[in-house]
Structures are given as C-alpha cells and as structure tokens.
Amino acid sequence: MSFNSDNLIIFLTVLDKGSFSAAARSLQRVPSAVSMAIANLEAELGFELFDRHSREPKPTEKALSLAPYARHIIENLSQLNTFSRELTQGVESTLAIGVAAGINSNILFDALRVLSQRYPLLHIELVTAPQDDLLPLLHKKQLQLAIVFGGIHVNSQEQFHYIGEESIIATISTKHPSLQERTSLYIEDLVESRQIIIGSRQHELSDMRIVVSSNYWKTDSFSLALGLVEGGMGWGNFPLSLIKDKLATGTLKPLQFKNTPNGLKLPIHVVSLKSHALKRGAQECIELLKKTHLT
C-alpha cells in the first residue's frame, strides 16, 4: 500500500492531534479505523511511525522526518483539486489585464483582491503601457481586458463598460521659468510652451484632446513624464488622483487660465473584444470594476 492521499491525511492528522482518538474525531472516523490505517502503513514501510508505549502515541524520528514531505504533497493535492474545480467552473488559468499609463491602478486592486479569494489559483498578469500600445495587445488577444480612458471614437469590435472618471489637470512645476513671469494666462498661450505627454513610440496619438502645445516631448512612462514636469522642463496634463499629494505640497501647481477652467473629465472604461468570449474570471472582474466607480 505505502503512501496514498488517504493514509497521508490520517498520518498527518494523528501527528497534529496527538492521539488516534482525537484524529478520528477530526476525520469523523472510528478510532479503530485510524489505528488500523497507521498499523497497515507501518507494516508496508517496515518501521514504526508512532511509539505506542506511552499513554498517547509519540511520533518517531522517522515520522518527524517524513512529515514535511507529507505536508508538501497534501498541499499540492489541495491546490490541484482547487485548480481542477476552477477549470470545471469555467475559470481561465490566466487573466491578462492591461492598464493604460496615467490611470490610477487603485481602481483595480479591490477587484483583484476579491478574485484572489474566490479563485486562489487564478494567475493574474498585469501590463501597463500607453493606451495606443495597450489596445493593439487586446486585439491580438494578448490581453483579455484593458482599462483605458474613453476615447472620442467607438470601435465596433470592442465592448466597453464605464467604471469611473478622472479629471485631467494641466500642471506645472515651481521650477518652471514661466511661473516667474505670470501667475495666470490664456490657454492658447500654452501652444508655444513645451508640453510633456505620455504616448506610444510605435503608434500615432489617437486622441489629441490632451495635447495643446505644438512643441512637446513624449515618453511612454507616466513616472518619467511626471519627473520631467517636476524638473521644470515643461508642463503636463496629469490625472488629478495621481498628483494630489504633489499639488498639496506645492511641488506641482495647477495652471490658472483666464478664459477657461483647468480640467478635462475623461471616462474610464474596461474594454474587451466582442469576438473573444470571456471566461468566468474576466466576467467577474468586469462586474467588480463596475462597482468601484473611481471619481
């Protein structure tokens, strides 16, 4: 007989509970069945697992040396059973989600926390990139979901769900030389002032709403764009939720315009492909994100 899943569980339960009777109660079996299973296992192995000369059985050195391996096997079996159950329920093995650079990723964390509790073996892959790089990955089916800013164009191949909105604020550093000259200006004055934008290196900008300047530097990294603006090398349009602390400390300042309010509200969507049937994890992720509503 040697070891199998059943006698491994019995062996570990006796080890943990300290007696055959306590193990039997835990396993909802009669004590004689537990005692017999251990005796049969010892006969197969050719050595004792428990010393029965005292009132309660004491594990032998050989039993203690086997215990870590037994626990590892039982844990792996438990994971295998969980994984097979998830597959039976229609849960994908891997869920790949893209988050556009500049979107506050906090919108995603609560949903992932719930998914990790429901499906502990679901593998999550997260990708962040400029939006114009992210959506092609979705269409190549390298992502199941993409969290992006709502655009001015609607793609009939895409299915989107509104999950919140973000205010995009024009900001500048106290190190920027223009602050020494004026504290307020017209928005058209920015056309000749260098702008720092987040964009793809491979694709043209598909949404020009946040581009004002004819002269701009481009990076595919939100942190680099923010660093350039903080360093006084240009002004930038940034999500308010990601720069609140810097505005509060005065590291960045919102630009004040004489002829228009500063701020552009953009919807945030979670997008999937209509042609790609989503499995359970992705479907539930969308529903969880719709409850978040970042504002």
Salt bridges, closest charged atoms under 4 A:
ASP6 OD1 - ARG29 NH2 2.57
ASP16 OD1 - ARG71 NH2 2.70
GLU42 OE1 - ARG52 NH2 2.96
ASP51 OD1 - HIS53 ND1 2.64
ASP110 OD1 - ARG113 NH1 2.55
GLU125 OE2 - HIS123 NE2 3.73
ASP133 OD1 - HIS203 ND1 2.97
GLU158 OE2 - HIS139 NE2 2.77
GLU165 OE2 - LYS265 NZ 3.64
ASP189 OD2 - ARG182 NH1 3.09
ASP207 OD2 - ARG209 NH2 2.43
GLU230 OE2 - LYS246 NZ 3.00
GLU284 OE1 - ARG118 NH1 2.64
GLU284 OE2 - ARG280 NE 2.93
GLU287 OE2 - LYS290 NZ 3.46
